[in-house]
Amino acid sequence: KEKLNETLLNLKRPFVIFGSGQRGKRFLEEYAIPLGLKPLCFVDNDKAKCGSYIDEVPIVDPETSVEKYHDVVYFIANKKNYLDIEMQLLGYGVNSNNILIF
């Protein structure tokens, strides 16, 4: 937990959370909010979730996120599919240094 808090505090740029399920919500509630930080958005491949909000943070699809937010850090909050999501982001041209696994 301390290492993640340090990473968040030292980011110096905006971030998004890829995954709006339990793990993504936990990331927001246990790590980001206590540090006074909020992601620009949640990103999710589930189109049914896109357009809704978690704690006033919008949920968008990956294409929208990549188009709208440049040079942000992606925290992948999906234990089961993190490798597929990482490959998906790399396929969209996201720099590997901007992809972190939670």
C-alpha positions as CSV (number, residue, x, y, z in Angstrom):
1,K,0.0,0.0,0.0
2,E,2.8,2.4,0.8
3,K,4.5,1.9,-2.5
4,L,1.3,2.5,-4.4
5,N,0.6,5.7,-2.4
6,E,4.2,6.9,-3.2
7,T,3.6,6.1,-6.9
8,L,0.4,8.1,-6.9
9,L,1.9,11.1,-5.1
10,N,4.8,11.2,-7.4
11,L,2.9,10.9,-10.7
12,K,2.9,14.6,-11.6
13,R,0.3,13.9,-14.3
14,P,-3.3,12.7,-14.6
15,F,-4.3,9.1,-14.4
16,V,-7.2,6.9,-15.3
17,I,-8.3,3.6,-13.9
18,F,-8.9,0.8,-16.4
19,G,-11.6,-1.4,-14.8
20,S,-14.7,-0.2,-13.1
21,G,-15.5,-3.3,-11.1
22,Q,-14.7,-4.0,-7.5
23,R,-11.0,-3.7,-7.9
24,G,-11.3,-0.3,-9.7
25,K,-13.6,1.0,-7.0
26,R,-11.3,-0.2,-4.3
27,F,-8.4,1.6,-6.0
28,L,-10.4,4.8,-6.0
29,E,-11.7,4.5,-2.4
30,E,-8.6,3.1,-0.7
31,Y,-5.8,4.8,-2.5
32,A,-6.7,7.8,-4.7
33,I,-9.4,9.6,-2.6
34,P,-7.5,9.4,0.7
35,L,-4.6,11.2,-1.1
36,G,-6.9,13.8,-2.4
37,L,-6.6,12.5,-6.0
38,K,-9.2,11.6,-8.6
39,P,-8.8,9.9,-11.9
40,L,-9.9,11.6,-15.1
41,C,-12.2,8.6,-15.8
42,F,-12.7,4.9,-15.4
43,V,-12.1,2.9,-18.6
44,D,-14.1,-0.3,-19.2
45,N,-14.6,-2.6,-22.2
46,D,-18.1,-3.3,-21.0
47,K,-20.2,-0.9,-23.2
48,A,-23.1,-1.2,-20.8
49,K,-21.1,0.5,-18.1
50,C,-19.9,3.4,-20.3
51,G,-21.8,6.6,-19.8
52,S,-22.4,6.0,-16.1
53,Y,-20.3,7.3,-13.1
54,I,-18.6,6.1,-10.0
55,D,-18.3,8.8,-7.4
56,E,-18.8,11.4,-10.1
57,V,-16.0,9.9,-12.2
58,P,-17.2,9.0,-15.7
59,I,-16.9,5.5,-17.2
60,V,-15.7,5.6,-20.8
61,D,-14.7,3.0,-23.4
62,P,-11.0,2.5,-24.2
63,E,-11.2,4.2,-27.6
64,T,-12.7,7.4,-26.0
65,S,-10.1,7.4,-23.3
66,V,-7.1,7.1,-25.7
67,E,-8.5,9.8,-28.0
68,K,-9.4,12.2,-25.2
69,Y,-6.5,11.8,-22.7
70,H,-3.0,11.9,-24.0
71,D,0.1,11.2,-21.8
72,V,-1.9,9.9,-18.8
73,V,-1.1,6.9,-16.6
74,Y,-3.3,3.9,-16.9
75,F,-3.7,1.9,-13.7
76,I,-5.1,-1.5,-14.7
77,A,-7.5,-2.6,-12.0
78,N,-8.4,-6.1,-13.3
79,K,-6.6,-9.0,-11.8
80,K,-8.0,-11.6,-14.2
81,N,-7.5,-9.8,-17.6
82,Y,-4.6,-7.4,-16.9
83,L,-2.4,-8.9,-19.6
84,D,-5.1,-8.6,-22.3
85,I,-5.8,-5.1,-21.2
86,E,-2.1,-4.2,-21.3
87,M,-1.8,-5.5,-24.8
88,Q,-5.0,-3.7,-25.8
89,L,-3.5,-0.4,-24.5
90,L,-0.2,-1.0,-26.2
91,G,-2.2,-1.7,-29.4
92,Y,-3.8,1.8,-29.1
93,G,-0.3,3.3,-28.9
94,V,-0.2,3.9,-25.1
95,N,3.5,4.0,-24.0
96,S,4.4,1.0,-21.8
97,N,5.8,3.3,-19.2
98,N,2.3,4.8,-18.8
99,I,0.7,1.4,-17.9
100,L,0.8,0.2,-14.3
101,I,-0.9,-2.8,-12.8
102,F,-2.9,-2.6,-9.6
